[in-house]
Amino acid sequence: MKYAVVKVNGAQFLVQENEEIEVERVDKKEGETFEISEVLLLVNGDEVKIGNPFLKGVKIEAKLMKNFLGEKLHVYKFKAKTGYRRKMGFRPQKSLLKIEKIVH
């Protein structure tokens, strides 16, 4: 079993080949293939490689499937005993990536 831990836009994800992950928006065009070079850990069967902080010579080939808006998040402000209440919400921009290949 081959998998890796990668860092994309400040967040870490456990990925395998032919898997889709949802990350914060990536500034690429839909359908574009690109490489993720920030690989923290690589496991290939019994062989385990740990980066310090990243592994050299290991890349993840990913394809941007689509950019979309995520589920709406609500933010509330509240102060006790004063009647101060505010509600605000937003929809975060997200991207769906397909992990095509782990190259090492």
N, C-alpha and C positions, 0 to 999 in steps of 0.2 A: 504494500500500500504506500503510495507516494503522496505526501501533502506538505504544505509549507505555511508559515505564518508570515504575512506581508503587512506593510504599513502603507495605507492609502489615505491621503488627506488627513493625517494625524491620528487615524484610528487603525487598530490592528485586527486582521481577519485571518481565520484558519481556512485555507483554500485547497481544493483538489482540482485535478483536470476535469474539464467538461462540467464545471459547477458554475452557477450564477450567484452573484452576491450583490447586495444593495448597499451603496456607499453614498457619501455626500457628493455633490455634483463635481464631475470631472470636466474640465474645459477642453473637450474634444468633440468632433463631429460624430453623429450616429453612424454606426457601421465601421468606424475607424479602428484599426488594430494598433496597439501600442504596448510598450514594455514597462513593467514595474520592476525597478531595480532595488528597491528597499525591502529585501528579504531578510527576516530576522532568524528564521529556523527552517531547516529542510530535513524531512524524514523520508528516506527511500528504503523501505523494508526494515532491516536491522541497522542500517547506517543513519546516524544522526549528526547533523552539522549545525552548530550554533554560532551565530554571528557576534561580532564585537564592534559596533552594534549591528552592522549589516554583513552579509556574506558577499565575498567578491566572486565574480564570475557566475553568479546565479541570477537568472532573470525569469520573470513570469510574463508570458505573452497573454494579453487580455484584449477583448473586443468590447467596445461600447455598444450595447444593444439599444438603449434608449435613455433619454433624459426626461424626468417627469417631476411632478410636485408630490411630496409625501402627504401623509395624513395630517390634518389640521391639529396643531398644538395650541392649548389655551394657557394663558398666563394671567394670574390674578394678583392684584395688589390689595392689601387690606390693612387698615389701622384700627385697633380696638377702640371702642367708646367714642369715636369721632364721626362715624357714619361714612368714612372714606373707603370706597370700594371701586376698583377699576378692573375691567375685564378686557383682555386683548388677545388676539390669536394670530397665527401665521402658519403657512404651509412651507416646510423646508424643501429646497431643491435637492433632488436625489438623482442618482444614475444607477443603471443596472448593467453590471459587467459580467461577461462570460469569460471564465478562465480557460484558455485554449490549451496552453502547454506550459510545463515547468521545465526550463532549460538549465542544466547544470553541467 
